[in-house]
Amino acid sequence: MPVVKFTFERLNKFFPGKKLDDILEIVPFIGVDIEGIDNNAVRIEYNPNRPDFSSDYGIARAIKGLLGIETGIPEFRLSGRSGCAIKVDVSTKQIRPSIVSLVAKNGKLDEETIKQLISMQEDLQNVIGRHRIKASIGVHNLDAIKFPVTYTTVQEDFSFVPLGDSDARTIRHILKELDVGMQYGHILQKTSVYPIIIDAESNVLSFPPIINSNLTKISTATKNIFVEVTANNLTVSEDILSVMAMALFDAGFEIKTVSTHNAGGHKKETPKMNPSYIKVETRYIDRTLGLNLNITDILKCLKKSRLDGKFMSGKIIKCTIPRYRTDIIDRTDLVEEVAVGYGIYNLTATIPSSDLLGKRNYLSATLDIVREVMIGLGMIEVVNFILVSRKINYLLMGIAEPDNLMTAEKTKSIEHEVLRESLIPSLIQTLSHNIHEDYPQKLFEVGKVFERRDRIKEYWNLGVVVAHSKANYTEGKSIVQTFLKTSFGKEVVTKPNVNATLVQGRSSDIIIDGLSVGYIGEITPSVIEQFKLRVPVVAAELNLSQIMSVS
């Protein structure tokens, strides 16, 4: 999870006269976590679905609402047009076709504000921009730029002075030799020309999505800022720009629009900060939260969450959502905002009205037995997300993506974009995060996996990985045999198989009562190398739903 560092000095600036303990007490109730407190700052961890929390300005904005200091839609004003323009060359269409921008004028930057802007820039690029694959951001000293600016493409022998350097470097050198180029160069690996942003005097502003030019570097002397966002998708770029615009406005800058002229003759002014509207029934809010709020109470709660609303006929509220709140998509999100405004701490537990006694079902009891047996075998349980990364589950595992891939709609994180079909990739990723810990490492997970045929089916699976210098097929088979005999009283029959992630001749299917319910095998060296592991790994995965159906 991304983390924002909020200094005590800036807390006092945002909340004059408020005690630090009172502020910290309310912080978790805006939907964030306090990761830790240092001598001069509090580290706040936020969910990536709230990109407006990528700076302390956004977090302070939400806290002020909950404390009642400022409520309703936050103040924001566009100060007209800047007179600045970007010309977009047609050659960028097949690489990163979208560019939007803004001008922020007459502000003041100190060292901590610059740190917040840089941290926000990186978080937005990593979360909404999917580690710069979908979008990247450039923040520049406006006074070093001569307009109009041109967004075009160049060859790999084109050179400029990159940020933090004193000598000109070619595009080829940046991609092959600089750390940032090696980290993000794969984004441009399928092109023979490279995107570049230059001003009217042919000075380079940025080589997106890799690095900015040193010429436009911002400092505490910078009074005027130019922000550009390049992306594969216009909506993504405008989402990012709206968050940047709001933060810069809160930082005391005047926000002005920039004109973008596309090759087709189309012209647009950005940023666009018009709010959106969603309707929700008061009955739906009360039923979901278990409350009985009147119209006035609901509107007050929305205002404390920095939204606004208007009562309409039929007990329907038309809610106003500021442009930077890209996380609010439908009425369910509004229910959450009402809960935040109401105060999670004000919700009370109630006794169910039913006189019937509860009883544990077979599935729950059986899964507990599975966990107890695996722990008894010396394994450590881990819990991973059901939504997983395409890269981890397919590319690094050496598996081709299926045509019927189950993807999440409008996901905000590259780490959580597809429904998992197996537990093993996430378990191997966990091993890769613990390469400096002692071996042997023996992990298991009990969780859901998904399969799509004519419809999507859910199964409970058991995944097992064992990693150490002598891990092998025999050890994996021994664990599976002991587990199945102890948990279900089943004998195991194995049959050699072919699996892209397992060593051929050192893997097999697991057969119970004539039914194939899983597999065991040694992970291939290529997969081990992709995850940067240093020892052999044996893995096993069992379909518990199938096993329970024949038990």
JOMOQUI-V561724 format. One record per residue. N is the residue number from 1. PSI is psi in radians with two decimals (none if undefined). Layout:
# JOMOQUI-V561724
n,psi
N,PSI
N,PSI
This chain:
# JOMOQUI-V561724
n,psi
1,2.46
2,2.67
3,2.40
4,2.30
5,2.09
6,1.84
7,2.65
8,-0.59
9,-0.74
10,-0.55
11,-0.76
12,-0.59
13,-0.74
14,-0.55
15,1.16
16,2.37
17,-0.11
18,2.43
19,2.46
20,-0.75
21,-0.64
22,-0.66
23,-0.82
24,-0.52
25,-0.56
26,-0.34
27,-0.86
28,-0.37
29,0.03
30,0.00
31,0.47
32,3.01
33,2.54
34,1.91
35,-0.61
36,2.90
37,2.16
38,-2.97
39,-0.55
40,0.17
41,2.78
42,2.35
43,2.09
44,2.13
45,2.28
46,2.76
47,2.35
48,-0.28
49,-0.03
50,1.29
51,-0.38
52,-0.20
53,0.22
54,0.00
55,2.86
56,-0.35
57,-0.79
58,-0.69
59,-0.76
60,-0.65
61,-0.77
62,-0.70
63,-0.71
64,-0.64
65,-0.80
66,-0.56
67,-0.13
68,0.19
69,-0.81
70,2.28
71,2.89
72,-3.03
73,2.22
74,2.59
75,2.35
76,2.36
77,2.32
78,2.29
79,0.68
80,-2.88
81,2.54
82,-0.36
83,-0.03
84,2.61
85,2.64
86,2.28
87,2.25
88,2.09
89,2.53
90,-0.38
91,-0.28
92,-0.16
93,-0.67
94,0.00
95,-1.25
96,1.52
97,-0.34
98,2.35
99,2.30
100,2.79
101,2.99
102,2.87
103,2.32
104,2.08
105,2.74
106,0.81
107,3.09
108,2.36
109,2.26
110,3.09
111,-0.71
112,-0.64
113,-0.70
114,-0.74
115,-0.71
116,-0.74
117,-0.74
118,-0.75
119,-0.74
120,-0.76
121,-0.83
122,-0.74
123,-0.75
124,-0.68
125,-0.64
126,-0.65
127,-1.25
128,-0.69
129,0.00
130,0.97
131,0.78
132,-0.03
133,-0.76
134,-0.57
135,2.66
136,2.79
137,2.44
138,2.26
139,2.10
140,2.75
141,1.92
142,-0.64
143,-0.19
144,0.06
145,2.41
146,2.07
147,2.72
148,2.71
149,2.55
150,2.28
151,1.94
152,-2.84
153,2.72
154,2.98
155,2.93
156,-0.23
157,-0.02
158,2.49
159,2.68
160,3.01
161,1.89
162,2.82
163,2.28
164,0.06
165,2.88
166,-0.16
167,2.62
168,2.44
169,2.50
170,2.80
171,-0.74
172,-0.79
173,-0.74
174,-0.75
175,-0.56
176,-0.48
177,-0.58
178,2.52
179,-0.78
180,-0.60
181,-0.71
182,-0.53
183,-0.68
184,0.00
185,-0.46
186,-0.40
187,-0.51
188,0.28
189,-0.32
190,0.28
191,2.65
192,-0.18
193,2.82
194,2.40
195,2.47
196,2.57
197,2.10
198,2.72
199,-3.00
200,-0.31
201,0.30
202,0.35
203,2.42
204,2.32
205,-0.78
206,2.63
207,1.43
208,2.52
209,0.51
210,-1.08
211,2.64
212,2.97
213,2.65
214,-0.38
215,-0.63
216,0.37
217,2.37
218,2.70
219,-3.10
220,-0.26
221,-0.17
222,2.25
223,-0.46
224,2.39
225,2.51
226,2.17
227,2.23
228,2.52
229,2.09
230,2.54
231,2.93
232,-0.24
233,2.30
234,-0.73
235,-0.75
236,-0.80
237,-0.68
238,-0.59
239,-0.84
240,-0.78
241,-0.60
242,-0.67
243,-0.75
244,-0.74
245,-0.77
246,-0.73
247,-0.74
248,-0.61
249,-0.78
250,-0.48
251,-0.05
252,0.17
253,2.69
254,2.19
255,2.17
256,2.65
257,2.77
258,2.47
259,2.25
260,2.21
261,1.91
262,2.85
263,-0.49
264,0.06
265,-0.03
266,2.53
267,2.41
268,2.65
269,2.32
270,2.67
271,2.69
272,2.01
273,0.40
274,2.41
275,2.88
276,2.96
277,2.41
278,2.37
279,2.51
280,2.48
281,2.43
282,-0.59
283,-0.67
284,-0.70
285,-0.86
286,-0.74
287,-0.69
288,-0.69
289,-0.18
290,0.54
291,3.07
292,1.26
293,2.49
294,3.04
295,-0.78
296,-0.75
297,-0.76
298,-0.77
299,-0.65
300,-0.71
301,-0.74
302,-0.71
303,-0.66
304,-0.37
305,0.24
306,0.56
307,-3.02
308,2.91
309,2.83
310,2.27
311,2.34
312,3.07
313,2.73
314,0.44
315,0.78
316,2.41
317,2.26
318,1.95
319,2.46
320,2.18
321,2.15
322,2.67
323,-0.59
324,-0.21
325,1.24
326,-0.16
327,-0.30
328,1.97
329,-0.69
330,-3.01
331,-0.47
332,-0.67
333,-0.60
334,-0.60
335,-0.73
336,-0.71
337,-0.64
338,-0.73
339,-0.72
340,-0.79
341,-0.63
342,-0.60
343,1.85
344,-0.59
345,-0.26
346,-0.18
347,2.35
348,2.61
349,2.52
350,2.69
351,2.28
352,2.54
353,-0.31
354,2.51
355,-0.05
356,2.55
357,2.48
358,2.71
359,2.39
360,2.38
361,2.97
362,-0.73
363,-0.85
364,-0.77
365,-0.71
366,-0.74
367,-0.56
368,-0.69
369,-0.74
370,-0.83
371,-0.75
372,-0.71
373,-0.76
374,-0.68
375,-0.68
376,-0.43
377,0.17
378,0.32
379,2.71
380,2.27
381,2.41
382,2.76
383,2.10
384,2.96
385,2.59
386,-0.66
387,2.22
388,3.07
389,2.39
390,-0.70
391,-0.83
392,-0.76
393,-0.34
394,-1.04
395,-0.95
396,-0.45
397,-0.09
398,0.52
399,2.34
400,2.44
401,2.32
402,2.73
403,-0.51
404,0.69
405,2.37
406,1.67
407,2.62
408,2.38
409,2.32
410,0.65
411,2.53
412,-0.05
413,2.37
414,-0.34
415,-0.25
416,1.29
417,-0.28
418,2.61
419,2.34
420,2.53
421,-0.16
422,2.68
423,-0.36
424,-0.78
425,-0.77
426,-0.63
427,-0.69
428,-0.65
429,-0.69
430,-0.73
431,-0.71
432,-0.42
433,-0.11
434,0.58
435,-0.30
436,0.01
437,2.91
438,2.63
439,2.72
440,2.67
441,2.13
442,1.92
443,2.63
444,2.76
445,2.41
446,2.03
447,3.05
448,2.49
449,2.90
450,2.57
451,2.34
452,2.13
453,-1.88
454,-0.42
455,2.96
456,2.22
457,2.57
458,2.45
459,2.58
460,2.19
461,2.78
462,2.15
463,2.45
464,2.34
465,2.44
466,2.20
467,2.11
468,3.09
469,-0.40
470,0.30
471,2.33
472,3.11
473,-0.72
474,-0.74
475,-0.76
476,-0.75
477,-0.67
478,-0.73
479,-0.79
480,-0.76
481,-0.79
482,-0.74
483,-0.87
484,-0.63
485,-0.73
486,-0.75
487,-0.68
488,-0.03
489,0.52
490,2.45
491,2.60
492,2.38
493,2.35
494,2.61
495,2.20
496,2.48
497,3.10
498,2.11
499,2.24
500,-0.47
501,-0.09
502,2.63
503,2.18
504,2.34
505,-0.19
506,0.58
507,2.78
508,2.77
509,2.66
510,2.12
511,2.26
512,2.18
513,0.68
514,0.04
515,2.27
516,2.06
517,0.14
518,-2.86
519,2.81
520,2.61
521,2.87
522,2.30
523,2.42
524,2.62
525,-0.59
526,-0.69
527,-0.73
528,-0.72
529,-0.69
530,-0.65
531,0.05
532,0.65
533,2.79
534,-0.01
535,2.81
536,2.69
537,2.32
538,2.45
539,2.69
540,2.53
541,2.29
542,2.42
543,1.70
544,-0.57
545,-0.74
546,-0.74
547,-0.75
548,-0.51
549,-0.36
550,0.08
551,none
